[in-house]
Amino acid sequence: MPRAVADVVSGAARALKDARIASSDAEAVMLVAHALDASLGEVRSQMITGATMPDEASSLVNDMVARRRTREPLQHITGLAPFRTLELHVGPGVFVPRPETEVVAQVAIDAAQRLADDGTMPLVVDLCAGSGAISLSIAAEVRGARVVAVEREHAALEWLRRNRDALPEHVASRVEIVEGDVTDPAVLQRLNTTVDVVVSNPPYVPPHESPTEPEAHHDPDAALYGGGADGMEIPRGVMATAARLLVSGGLFVMEHSSTQGDDARAALASVGGFGAGETLPDLTGRDRMVVARRPGGAAWSAEISRAPRCGG
């Protein structure tokens, strides 16, 4: 018998709350929306009007709630992850993008947009691109930007290609995907000293700081752990690659954990090739990224926003 949408949502929310999922009410609406192939607004409207949903859709919600109660990521269940203006396809084998990375992307977008506003077609490289959250957002939001997304892991590359190919042709055509190890000096050698912005959300978790949230255990280890005792082995390689790719005055932006601000600036100094690194926060005020310039060049990159904004 068809059930009221409101009843299905409330039942799902109770089951999720019992599993200690903090955002149980919001997630229940998301799961019902996914089962109905409807927007969140449409589901909320149907809850008010007393609309019912087909038995097969109710059964699908029950199945998805059972999976979510095991702490399988919501994004794996729906196959989608919102990121800024995009809805990315994600699943096993690729890191699920987090909201805090939207702020990292914003800093890179602002820098590229300043160049575009001055009539230059900016060249941006995203190292450790994963699903393409950062690189595809830059291509979608900065008209004319050319973006190179570099990723090593085969599973992640498949998601990256799928997400790139899902974009409108005028955006997708400006995104080049390169398979390679970002710490390899031979990677992107053809672009040495030509790149305006290098951005990265690399693996950076130290071995002694295993993620505490259960959902994180579904992310591939290759996307989490940065290597070395401090988790900075891969980030140092990212920094070295950025130093040779950037033009004079070019901007480097790299995400790190809230406890790695000092380590990231020290690593940047040890790699060399940059001016003084600066730590910028995410929207919660926690240290989230290191930002630095290659010395010299025009003044376009001299001003780094201290209040990054989130959203398109």
Secondary structure as GFF3:
##gff-version 3
##sequence-region A 1 312
A	DSSP	beta_strand	3	4	.	.	.	ID=ss1
A	DSSP	alpha_helix	5	18	.	.	.	ID=ss2
A	DSSP	alpha_helix	24	36	.	.	.	ID=ss3
A	DSSP	alpha_helix	40	49	.	.	.	ID=ss4
A	DSSP	beta_strand	52	53	.	.	.	ID=ss5
A	DSSP	alpha_helix	55	69	.	.	.	ID=ss6
A	DSSP	alpha_helix	74	78	.	.	.	ID=ss7
A	DSSP	beta_strand	80	83	.	.	.	ID=ss8
A	DSSP	beta_strand	86	89	.	.	.	ID=ss9
A	DSSP	alpha_helix	100	117	.	.	.	ID=ss10
A	DSSP	beta_strand	123	127	.	.	.	ID=ss11
A	DSSP	alpha_helix	133	141	.	.	.	ID=ss12
A	DSSP	beta_strand	146	151	.	.	.	ID=ss13
A	DSSP	alpha_helix	154	165	.	.	.	ID=ss14
A	DSSP	alpha_helix	169	172	.	.	.	ID=ss15
A	DSSP	beta_strand	175	179	.	.	.	ID=ss16
A	DSSP	three_ten_helix	189	191	.	.	.	ID=ss17
A	DSSP	beta_strand	195	200	.	.	.	ID=ss18
A	DSSP	three_ten_helix	214	218	.	.	.	ID=ss19
A	DSSP	three_ten_helix	221	223	.	.	.	ID=ss20
A	DSSP	alpha_helix	233	245	.	.	.	ID=ss21
A	DSSP	beta_strand	246	255	.	.	.	ID=ss22
A	DSSP	alpha_helix	261	271	.	.	.	ID=ss23
A	DSSP	beta_strand	278	281	.	.	.	ID=ss24
A	DSSP	beta_strand	287	293	.	.	.	ID=ss25
A	DSSP	three_ten_helix	299	301	.	.	.	ID=ss26
###
